[in-house]
Amino acid sequence: MGVRGTYEQELLQLKADIFSMGEDVIAAFRQALNLLNNPDEEEMNVLIERDSDINGIELRIHDDATMMIARQQPVATDLRTTIVAMKVSSDLERVADLAVDIVKAAKRMEQNSNEDEIKAILEMADVAEEMLREALTAYQNRDLMRAQRIATLDDTVDQKYKHYIQSLFTLSDETNAGQTTQLAFIGRYVERIADYATNLAEWIVYESNGKHFDLN
Amino acid sequence: MLASQDKNTEYEENTTTETKKTGDSVYKVDQLNLWYGEDQALKNIELDIPEREVTAIIGPSGCGKSTFIKTLNRLTEMIPSVKTSGGIYYRSQDIFDKKYKVEQLRTKVGMVFQNPNPFPKSIYENIVYGPKIHGIKDKKVLDEIVESSLKGAALWEEVKDDLKRNAFGLSGGQQQRLCIARCLAIEPDVLLMDEPTSALDPISTLKIEELVQELKKNYSIIIVTHNMQQAGRISDNTAFFLNGEVVEYDRTDKIFSSPDDKRTEDYISGRFG
């Protein structure tokens, strides 16, 4: 163990906590998509309630990072690792919120309709989920190449979202305005999740070299 | 994100503008080497030290930082085994030039050491000692020097009612500020500080640090410190010494956020030293 072995263990634990939180968030997102495809009122309510657990994890990570700054006075890479842990956990928490928003919008929709639109959402969501997974792996390994590839995937999501919205409103009329609105919201939530995955990639670059890059 | 953002472009610009200040240099150190007998303590030191800024010298024990700061006012030449090569230029003047008198240099370059070293005299006599040597005898002028020097060292309010008190009766932190005031009395240009707070308690340390921020408005300050947080708090530039060499010298913001050399990063983040 080096001169600051205990502190290095704390930093590793912080990163491990973020990784674990990220897996919980991806699981919530995946489940929200499953419930959009196969609605189940009871499971929807459970997912909404469980969001508070993820909020709690975010707060705990913030407390741990704050304590590390106060007690260890990190500088350079150590400081960026600590700050980025707070930023990444906040972005992940927002992704979990958006997963809840997807479920709430799904609850407001009429069931067993709009199969084509839901299929388009799921295709877009598959890419967003891949982005989140890539971001988590890149975060764990400080893999800059992987982080930068996420920007390309975000372009794919943006294109899919654009086509989705165009086709959604081409088909809409006053008889299905409520349904169309909810579908537009859900598409937007998925697109925002992809943006948060890109934010994660930007924080990974910053953690590694202290530079801010706009990957969006 | 679909909408384009400009904020990150701005961040990039901010990062790139973090370059070394290009004001006048108070010292230029050129290829300085120093040996104690056969042991080389300083190797090819090249540093430009800007005026009216605080420059911190950091590094582990034995890295040459104290030797370096002592060389700046020729304190090392009193050691018989020392030999040097290369040049140190104070305000463009070669301080090793035989025609350049050491007294002349030390009138311009004051020094504060790790342990406060007041003379065993009154507070007043400590301050006027230097000016008297320089021939000032007028009591009124000396009184003014005492007041302005003690004010400059943030000690006046604490001692003004009893200037005849023996300096040894002051606390460690007060003694160190008295030593700074004693330097200021001869109106120097540069203050060299060799670990000036390492023998002081935390509050006295913070008082000295605050004082350094005030003093840099009028003086160029070079400070050797073991305390990396102190270097981060008070300096504008930081030089990291290791095994007698300057590993990295840059703006303190850069050194403490994204140093270029891994050895610097390892040192400032406490991985060795």
Boltz contact constraints between the chains, C-beta under 6 A:
constraints:
  - contact:
      token1: [A, 2]
      token2: [B, 271]
      max_distance: 6.0
  - contact:
      token1: [A, 3]
      token2: [B, 270]
      max_distance: 6.0
  - contact:
      token1: [A, 3]
      token2: [B, 271]
      max_distance: 6.0
  - contact:
      token1: [A, 3]
      token2: [B, 272]
      max_distance: 6.0
  - contact:
      token1: [A, 4]
      token2: [B, 270]
      max_distance: 6.0
  - contact:
      token1: [A, 73]
      token2: [B, 229]
      max_distance: 6.0
  - contact:
      token1: [A, 75]
      token2: [B, 256]
      max_distance: 6.0
  - contact:
      token1: [A, 75]
      token2: [B, 268]
      max_distance: 6.0
  - contact:
      token1: [A, 75]
      token2: [B, 269]
      max_distance: 6.0
  - contact:
      token1: [A, 76]
      token2: [B, 265]
      max_distance: 6.0
  - contact:
      token1: [A, 76]
      token2: [B, 269]
      max_distance: 6.0
  - contact:
      token1: [A, 78]
      token2: [B, 269]
      max_distance: 6.0
  - contact:
      token1: [A, 158]
      token2: [B, 2]
      max_distance: 6.0
  - contact:
      token1: [A, 195]
      token2: [B, 1]
      max_distance: 6.0
  - contact:
      token1: [A, 210]
      token2: [B, 257]
      max_distance: 6.0
  - contact:
      token1: [A, 210]
      token2: [B, 258]
      max_distance: 6.0
  - contact:
      token1: [A, 212]
      token2: [B, 8]
      max_distance: 6.0
  - contact:
      token1: [A, 212]
      token2: [B, 11]
      max_distance: 6.0
  - contact:
      token1: [A, 214]
      token2: [B, 8]
      max_distance: 6.0
  - contact:
      token1: [A, 216]
      token2: [B, 1]
      max_distance: 6.0
